[in-house]
Structure formats: C-alpha cells, structure tokens
Amino acid sequence: MSNVSPSTPSAAGSPQDPSGGNGPAPAGSGPVAASPLTRAVLEIDAYASGLGWDQPARLFALVDTARLRAQEPGLAAQLGLDGDEAAPVLTPVEQDEIPAGTPLDEFLGTIAWPDAVAGCALTVERQMLPPSAEASVPDNLDEKSLARWVSAHPNRQEVRMTVAVLRDGARESALRLREKDSPNEVLTGSDLVPGLAEALAATFES
C-alpha cells in the first residue's frame, strides 16, 4: 500500500491533519448507542440520510476525539469539538471524494492511514434481492451482468450500507432500506456486511 500524505489524491490525511478531506459528519448529534463505534456508524448513517439517495460512496476517518483535542486543538475547534464534554468518543471526518469510475475494492487497496486515525468507515448504496429471490439468480454472471440483472428485478431493494472498523478489530454496520427510510428502521450489527468490513480492515494492514 502507498503511504497517505496530504498531496495524495483522495488521501486520508496526515498525522498533522486527520481531516484530509471535505469536513466532518455532524459531531455530537448522534443517538445514544451501545458503543462509541455504533454511535459513529449511526451518526454517519444520519449524515448520509440528510444528503438524500443516489449518492456516491463516502469514506470517513474515525478520529479519537480526546486525542484530536490534545494534539490538534485548532482542528478540534474547527470541527466544533473544543470544550464539549458531551462530544462523542470517535469523531467521523469525511475524506476526499472517491474517484468516479474506480472500483471500490481497488480504491481501498491504495489507502494507508496515519497513526492519528483510530478507524474508518464507508457508506455506499447498493441494490439487493430478498432471500426469496436469490434462488432465481442466473449462474455464471460476471459482476456487471449480475448488477444489471438485479437492477431489473421487480423485487430489488435499494439499501444504504454504512460499515466501520477500528484498528483493534472492532466492527459495526448499519443498513437502511430506501423503502423504509426512517431512523427507527435502521438495522445495526457487526457482521451485516462482512466483505466490506474485511476490505476496510485491510486498509490498516501495512
């Protein structure tokens, strides 16, 4: 993997500037959750929901809020985290846009995070089929053909997946269906999108 620096396109930032991109998801406004990672995932889900559907994938660095305050007080103030005792343990900071047309797995394979980043998260929209329709999927379809077949299926469902991992191996994810676009209908769990979680975890292996 390549080292990440501020001059790298779509980079994740440097130890001096963990933001590295377009700014934070809203900090301190997320729902009360069982763990800091779950809260961060739900904050990102809410942020993405506010942008509406049909959005590109978005990548976030997860920064330890206390460490950010101590090492980068100016940046913490910019993100509205200075002196806020109720601030979340983890602050999601949105990164540069993922290059259009670049396969997600290839893009993630180019990333290496600086030590200041405690974890990362990705939100991406996909189309999926209910379990009852999976048996009808034709055999021997490549990825593009399968995507076209699913998009044409009358029972397809659009879903926004938000997946996060920490350096210590912790994982969390949230799924929101377009047809049930409500915070009360968001499903959370550590193993909902294992493949994407593995790809994100690999960005910390260097």
C-alpha positions as a Markdown table, in Angstrom:
| # | Residue | x | y | z |
|---|---|---|---|---|
| 1 | Met | 0.0 | 0.0 | 0.0 |
| 2 | Ser | 1.0 | 3.5 | -0.6 |
| 3 | Asn | 1.6 | 5.9 | 2.3 |
| 4 | Val | -1.0 | 8.6 | 2.7 |
| 5 | Ser | 0.0 | 12.2 | 2.6 |
| 6 | Pro | -1.9 | 15.5 | 2.1 |
| 7 | Ser | -0.7 | 15.6 | -1.5 |
| 8 | Thr | -2.0 | 12.2 | -2.4 |
| 9 | Pro | -5.3 | 12.4 | -4.4 |
| 10 | Ser | -8.2 | 11.0 | -2.3 |
| 11 | Ala | -5.8 | 10.6 | 0.6 |
| 12 | Ala | -6.9 | 10.0 | 4.2 |
| 13 | Gly | -4.8 | 12.8 | 5.7 |
| 14 | Ser | -1.6 | 13.0 | 7.6 |
| 15 | Pro | -0.8 | 12.7 | 11.3 |
| 16 | Gln | -0.8 | 16.5 | 11.5 |
| 17 | Asp | -4.2 | 16.8 | 9.7 |
| 18 | Pro | -6.5 | 13.8 | 10.3 |
| 19 | Ser | -9.4 | 15.5 | 8.4 |
| 20 | Gly | -7.7 | 15.2 | 5.0 |
| 21 | Gly | -10.9 | 15.8 | 3.1 |
| 22 | Asn | -14.3 | 17.6 | 3.0 |
| 23 | Gly | -15.0 | 18.0 | 6.7 |
| 24 | Pro | -16.8 | 16.2 | 9.4 |
| 25 | Ala | -20.0 | 14.4 | 9.7 |
| 26 | Pro | -22.1 | 16.2 | 12.4 |
| 27 | Ala | -20.4 | 15.6 | 15.7 |
| 28 | Gly | -22.2 | 15.1 | 19.0 |
| 29 | Ser | -25.6 | 14.9 | 17.4 |
| 30 | Gly | -25.9 | 11.2 | 17.0 |
| 31 | Pro | -28.3 | 9.0 | 19.0 |
| 32 | Val | -27.3 | 7.3 | 22.2 |
| 33 | Ala | -25.8 | 3.9 | 21.3 |
| 34 | Ala | -24.3 | 0.9 | 23.0 |
| 35 | Ser | -20.7 | 1.7 | 22.0 |
| 36 | Pro | -18.7 | 4.6 | 20.5 |
| 37 | Leu | -18.3 | 2.7 | 17.2 |
| 38 | Thr | -22.1 | 2.1 | 17.0 |
| 39 | Arg | -22.7 | 5.7 | 17.7 |
| 40 | Ala | -20.2 | 6.8 | 15.0 |
| 41 | Val | -21.9 | 4.5 | 12.5 |
| 42 | Leu | -25.3 | 5.9 | 13.3 |
| 43 | Glu | -24.0 | 9.4 | 13.0 |
| 44 | Ile | -22.7 | 8.7 | 9.6 |
| 45 | Asp | -25.9 | 7.0 | 8.6 |
| 46 | Ala | -27.9 | 10.1 | 9.7 |
| 47 | Tyr | -25.5 | 12.4 | 7.9 |
| 48 | Ala | -25.8 | 10.4 | 4.6 |
| 49 | Ser | -29.6 | 10.3 | 5.0 |
| 50 | Gly | -29.6 | 14.1 | 5.1 |
| 51 | Leu | -27.9 | 14.1 | 1.7 |
| 52 | Gly | -30.6 | 12.0 | 0.2 |
| 53 | Trp | -30.4 | 8.9 | -2.0 |
| 54 | Asp | -28.5 | 8.2 | -5.3 |
| 55 | Gln | -25.2 | 9.5 | -3.7 |
| 56 | Pro | -21.7 | 8.2 | -4.4 |
| 57 | Ala | -19.8 | 6.2 | -1.8 |
| 58 | Arg | -18.2 | 8.3 | 1.0 |
| 59 | Leu | -15.2 | 7.4 | 3.1 |
| 60 | Phe | -14.6 | 8.7 | 6.7 |
| 61 | Ala | -11.7 | 8.6 | 9.1 |
| 62 | Leu | -12.7 | 7.9 | 12.7 |
| 63 | Val | -10.5 | 10.0 | 15.0 |
| 64 | Asp | -10.2 | 9.7 | 18.7 |
| 65 | Thr | -11.8 | 12.9 | 19.9 |
| 66 | Ala | -9.7 | 13.3 | 23.1 |
| 67 | Arg | -6.5 | 12.8 | 21.1 |
| 68 | Leu | -7.6 | 15.2 | 18.5 |
| 69 | Arg | -8.3 | 17.9 | 21.2 |
| 70 | Ala | -4.9 | 17.3 | 22.8 |
| 71 | Gln | -2.8 | 17.2 | 19.6 |
| 72 | Glu | -4.8 | 19.4 | 17.2 |
| 73 | Pro | -6.8 | 21.9 | 19.3 |
| 74 | Gly | -7.2 | 24.2 | 16.3 |
| 75 | Leu | -8.7 | 21.4 | 14.2 |
| 76 | Ala | -10.9 | 20.3 | 17.1 |
| 77 | Ala | -12.2 | 23.9 | 17.4 |
| 78 | Gln | -12.9 | 23.9 | 13.6 |
| 79 | Leu | -14.9 | 20.7 | 14.0 |
| 80 | Gly | -16.8 | 22.1 | 17.0 |
| 81 | Leu | -15.3 | 19.7 | 19.5 |
| 82 | Asp | -13.4 | 22.1 | 21.7 |
| 83 | Gly | -14.7 | 22.1 | 25.3 |
| 84 | Asp | -17.7 | 19.9 | 24.5 |
| 85 | Glu | -17.7 | 17.3 | 27.3 |
| 86 | Ala | -20.7 | 15.6 | 25.6 |
| 87 | Ala | -18.7 | 15.1 | 22.3 |
| 88 | Pro | -18.5 | 11.5 | 21.0 |
| 89 | Val | -15.5 | 9.4 | 21.7 |
| 90 | Leu | -15.0 | 8.9 | 18.0 |
| 91 | Thr | -15.3 | 11.8 | 15.5 |
| 92 | Pro | -16.1 | 10.8 | 11.9 |
| 93 | Val | -14.3 | 13.1 | 9.4 |
| 94 | Glu | -15.3 | 12.8 | 5.8 |
| 95 | Gln | -12.4 | 12.3 | 3.3 |
| 96 | Asp | -12.0 | 13.4 | -0.3 |
| 97 | Glu | -14.4 | 12.0 | -2.9 |
| 98 | Ile | -13.8 | 8.5 | -4.2 |
| 99 | Pro | -12.7 | 8.9 | -7.8 |
| 100 | Ala | -15.6 | 8.3 | -10.2 |
| 101 | Gly | -15.3 | 5.0 | -12.1 |
| 102 | Thr | -12.8 | 3.5 | -9.8 |
| 103 | Pro | -13.9 | 0.1 | -8.4 |
| 104 | Leu | -14.3 | 0.3 | -4.7 |
| 105 | Asp | -12.0 | -2.6 | -3.8 |
| 106 | Glu | -9.2 | -1.1 | -6.0 |
| 107 | Phe | -9.6 | 2.3 | -4.3 |
| 108 | Leu | -9.5 | 0.8 | -0.8 |
| 109 | Gly | -6.4 | -1.1 | -1.7 |
| 110 | Thr | -4.5 | 2.2 | -2.2 |
| 111 | Ile | -5.1 | 3.5 | 1.2 |
| 112 | Ala | -2.9 | 3.5 | 4.3 |
| 113 | Trp | -4.0 | 5.5 | 7.3 |
| 114 | Pro | -1.8 | 7.6 | 9.6 |
| 115 | Asp | -1.5 | 6.8 | 13.3 |
| 116 | Ala | -3.9 | 9.6 | 14.2 |
| 117 | Val | -6.7 | 7.7 | 12.7 |
| 118 | Ala | -8.3 | 5.1 | 15.0 |
| 119 | Gly | -10.6 | 3.6 | 12.4 |
| 120 | Cys | -12.5 | 4.2 | 9.2 |
| 121 | Ala | -16.0 | 3.9 | 7.8 |
| 122 | Leu | -17.6 | 3.8 | 4.4 |
| 123 | Thr | -21.2 | 4.5 | 3.3 |
| 124 | Val | -22.3 | 3.1 | 0.0 |
| 125 | Glu | -25.6 | 2.4 | -1.8 |
| 126 | Arg | -26.4 | -1.0 | -3.3 |
| 127 | Gln | -29.3 | -2.9 | -4.8 |
| 128 | Met | -30.1 | -6.2 | -3.2 |
| 129 | Leu | -32.6 | -9.0 | -3.5 |
| 130 | Pro | -34.7 | -10.5 | -0.8 |
| 131 | Pro | -33.7 | -14.1 | 0.2 |
| 132 | Ser | -36.8 | -15.4 | -1.6 |
| 133 | Ala | -35.4 | -14.2 | -5.0 |
| 134 | Glu | -31.8 | -15.3 | -4.6 |
| 135 | Ala | -32.6 | -18.8 | -5.9 |
| 136 | Ser | -33.6 | -17.3 | -9.3 |
| 137 | Val | -30.2 | -15.6 | -9.9 |
| 138 | Pro | -28.8 | -16.9 | -13.2 |
| 139 | Asp | -25.5 | -18.8 | -13.0 |
| 140 | Asn | -22.2 | -17.6 | -14.5 |
| 141 | Leu | -22.9 | -13.9 | -14.5 |
| 142 | Asp | -19.9 | -11.6 | -14.1 |
| 143 | Glu | -20.2 | -8.7 | -11.7 |
| 144 | Lys | -21.5 | -6.1 | -14.2 |
| 145 | Ser | -24.1 | -8.6 | -15.6 |
| 146 | Leu | -25.2 | -9.5 | -12.2 |
| 147 | Ala | -25.7 | -5.8 | -11.2 |
| 148 | Arg | -27.8 | -5.3 | -14.4 |
| 149 | Trp | -29.9 | -8.3 | -13.6 |
| 150 | Val | -30.5 | -7.3 | -10.0 |
| 151 | Ser | -31.4 | -3.7 | -11.1 |
| 152 | Ala | -34.0 | -5.0 | -13.5 |
| 153 | His | -35.6 | -7.4 | -10.9 |
| 154 | Pro | -39.1 | -6.3 | -9.7 |
| 155 | Asn | -38.3 | -7.3 | -6.1 |
| 156 | Arg | -35.0 | -5.5 | -5.8 |
| 157 | Gln | -34.4 | -3.3 | -2.8 |
| 158 | Glu | -32.2 | -0.3 | -2.5 |
| 159 | Val | -30.1 | -0.2 | 0.6 |
| 160 | Arg | -27.5 | 2.2 | 2.1 |
| 161 | Met | -24.8 | 0.4 | 3.9 |
| 162 | Thr | -22.6 | 2.1 | 6.5 |
| 163 | Val | -19.7 | 0.0 | 7.7 |
| 164 | Ala | -16.9 | 0.9 | 10.2 |
| 165 | Val | -13.9 | -0.8 | 11.6 |
| 166 | Leu | -11.3 | 0.1 | 14.2 |
| 167 | Arg | -7.6 | -0.7 | 14.4 |
| 168 | Asp | -8.3 | -3.1 | 17.2 |
| 169 | Gly | -10.6 | -5.2 | 15.0 |
| 170 | Ala | -14.0 | -3.9 | 16.3 |
| 171 | Arg | -16.6 | -3.7 | 13.6 |
| 172 | Glu | -20.1 | -2.2 | 13.2 |
| 173 | Ser | -22.5 | -1.6 | 10.4 |
| 174 | Ala | -25.9 | -0.1 | 9.7 |
| 175 | Leu | -28.3 | -0.9 | 6.9 |
| 176 | Arg | -31.1 | 1.5 | 5.8 |
| 177 | Leu | -33.6 | 0.4 | 3.1 |
| 178 | Arg | -34.9 | 3.1 | 0.8 |
| 179 | Glu | -38.5 | 1.9 | 1.1 |
| 180 | Lys | -38.1 | 2.1 | 4.9 |
| 181 | Asp | -36.2 | 5.4 | 5.1 |
| 182 | Ser | -36.6 | 6.1 | 8.8 |
| 183 | Pro | -34.1 | 6.1 | 11.7 |
| 184 | Asn | -36.3 | 3.7 | 13.5 |
| 185 | Glu | -35.9 | 1.1 | 10.7 |
| 186 | Val | -32.1 | 1.2 | 10.6 |
| 187 | Leu | -30.6 | -2.3 | 11.3 |
| 188 | Thr | -27.3 | -2.5 | 13.1 |
| 189 | Gly | -24.9 | -5.3 | 13.7 |
| 190 | Ser | -21.2 | -6.2 | 13.5 |
| 191 | Asp | -21.5 | -8.9 | 10.8 |
| 192 | Leu | -24.1 | -7.5 | 8.4 |
| 193 | Val | -21.6 | -6.7 | 5.6 |
| 194 | Pro | -18.6 | -8.9 | 6.3 |
| 195 | Gly | -16.9 | -8.5 | 2.9 |
| 196 | Leu | -16.8 | -4.7 | 3.1 |
| 197 | Ala | -15.7 | -4.8 | 6.7 |
| 198 | Glu | -12.8 | -7.0 | 5.7 |
| 199 | Ala | -11.8 | -4.6 | 2.9 |
| 200 | Leu | -11.8 | -1.7 | 5.3 |
| 201 | Ala | -9.8 | -3.6 | 7.9 |
| 202 | Ala | -7.2 | -4.3 | 5.3 |
| 203 | Thr | -6.5 | -0.6 | 5.0 |
| 204 | Phe | -4.9 | -0.7 | 8.4 |
| 205 | Glu | -2.6 | -3.6 | 7.4 |
| 206 | Ser | 0.8 | -2.2 | 6.4 |
